[in-house]
């Protein structure tokens, strides 16, 4: 439901940007920004929560309780092709450094998105992702979990020809067995939350 509400809000906002773009074009105003095609480098600020799903009768692991992470940041390298007034696509490989008071873990994520650039300033994108922990967290063996399918939806704002800002809601998932007290415990981990991305396209 969160993602549905976000999509509806973004569509409402897109109409205002379309009107603004049309006013500038009719008035012969300043040169428009362009979400140009090219390689993209991004800096990420993330506010994820991590939800662990398991059978609590097998082992003592907090289940169905979301733990809010903090001090989470990352970087991404990708490619974008989003021309104003048409459909396009983006893809990224991201590194996330996830921290809270109990510890930290690294995550690698690969995403692919289909998008539409409503005008020279505003675009929307959505698509799937796969992710994997590349280090363990607070003594757990989460690095051994298998990537599962996640997804994201985002709104992009082009500041200049090469600089832009994305606001996204992303969900990442991993699943598998953790060894707890010599017992294999099947679990699923969902990491979800808002992301802010400042990117440069070359």
N, C-alpha and C positions, 0 to 999 in steps of 0.2 A: 504493500500500500504506500510505503514511503516513496518508492520509485515512481508509482503512478501519479502521486500528488506532485512530485517534482517535475515530471514530464508536462503535466497540465499547466503548472506555473510558468515553465519555460516557453510554452507555446503562446501563452497570453502575453508574455514579455516580448516575444519576437515580433508581434504586430507593431508595437511602438517603435522598434528599431527599423522596421520596414518603412514606416511612415517618415521617420527621420531621414533615412537614406534617400527616399524619393524627393523630399523637400530640398535636400542639398543638390540633387541632380537637376531639378527644375530651376533652382536659383543660380546655377552655375557657380556654386561655392567652391571651397578649397578641394584639393585633390583627395580622393577617397583612399582609405586604407585598403589593403588587399591581403587576404589570407592566402598567401602565395604558396606554390608547390615547392617542396624541397626537404632536405634533412632538417630535423628538429631536435634541439637540446632543451631539456626542461628541468627546472628545480621544483621539487614537490614539498608541500606542507600537508600533513595528513593527520586526521583526528579519528583513528579507528577504535572500535571496540572489538574484543575477541570473545566469541561464544563457543563453548565446548559442549558438544552433545555426546553423551555416553550412557551406559547402563550403570547408574550409581550403586546398584546392588552388587556389582562385581568388584569395584574398587572405589576408594574415596578420592574422587575427582569432582570438583565443582561442576555440576551439569546444568545446562539451560540458564546459566548466569553469565551475563555479558560483563566483561572486565574492560574498563576504559583504559586505553594506553595513552601515554603522553610523550612529549619530546620526540615525536616521530617525524622524520624528514626523509627525503630521497632525491634521486636524480633519474632521468630517463633519456634515452636516445631513440629517435624514431624517424618516421617519414610521414609527411602530410601532403594531400592533394585536395584542396578545397577552394574551388573557384566560385566567386559570388554568383548567386542565382542558379546554382546547380548542385547535384549530388556529388559527393566525393568520399574520400576514405582517409583514415590514419592508422598507423600501427606504431607501437612503442615496446621497448624492453626497459623495465624499470627496476631499480634497486631501492628497497625500503629498509630503513634502520628503525625498528620498532622497540620502544623503551617504556617501562614504567618502574615503579619503586622496587619491584621484585626481580627485575632483570631486563635483558634485552635479547632480541633475535633479529636476524637478517632475513629478508624475503626477496626473491626474484619473481617478477611478474611479466608475462607477455600478453599484450592485448591487441585486438584488431577492432576497428570501428567503421561503421557506415555513417555518413553525416550529410547535412544539407546546410549550405551557406545562404541564409535568407537575403543577405546583402553584403556589403564590404566590411561590416562591423560585427555581425552576429551570426553564429552558427550553432547547430546542435548535433551531437553525436551519440551513438550507442553501439554496444557490441559486447562480445564475450571476452573472457580472459582466463588464463591458467596461471597458477602461482605455486611456488614451493619455498618452504623455509630452507635457507642455506646454512643456518646455524641453529643450535638448540636454545631453549628458553627455560631459565630457572631450574636447571637440572633435569628437564624432561627431554625425551628423544624425539621431538617433533620434526627434526630434520629427516627422519625416516618415513614421514607421511607421504602419500601419493597425491600429486596435483589433481584437483577436481575442477569442474567448470564453474566459473563465476561470471560476473558481468559488470558493466558500468554505463551510466548515462551522464552526459555533460553538456554544459553551455559554454561556448567560447566567445570571447570578446577581443577583437583585433584592435590593438592600441596604435600600431603603426604598420608599415609594410612588412616588417620582419618580427615585431614583438607582439605577443598576445597573452591573454590570461584565460585559463579554463577553470570552471567550478564544476566538480563532479561528485556523484555519489557512486561508490564502488563497493562491490562485494567479492571477496576472494575465499576460496574453499580448498581444504585439504582433508583427506581421510586415510584411515589405515588402522593398524594395531600398535598400541603402546605397551611396553612391558612394565607392569606395575606389580611389585612384590612377586616376581617370577610368574606373573599371569598376563597373557595377551589380552588387552582390553581394546575392543573396537571403538574408535572415536571419530568424530567429525568436527573440524574446527572451521568456523566462519569468522572472517575478519571483514568488517564493514564500517563505512563512515564517509564523511565528507573529505574531499581533497581539493587543494588549491594548487594550480600549476602555472608558473610563469615560464613562457617558452620563447625561444628565438629560432626562426626558420631561415635557412641559408640556401 
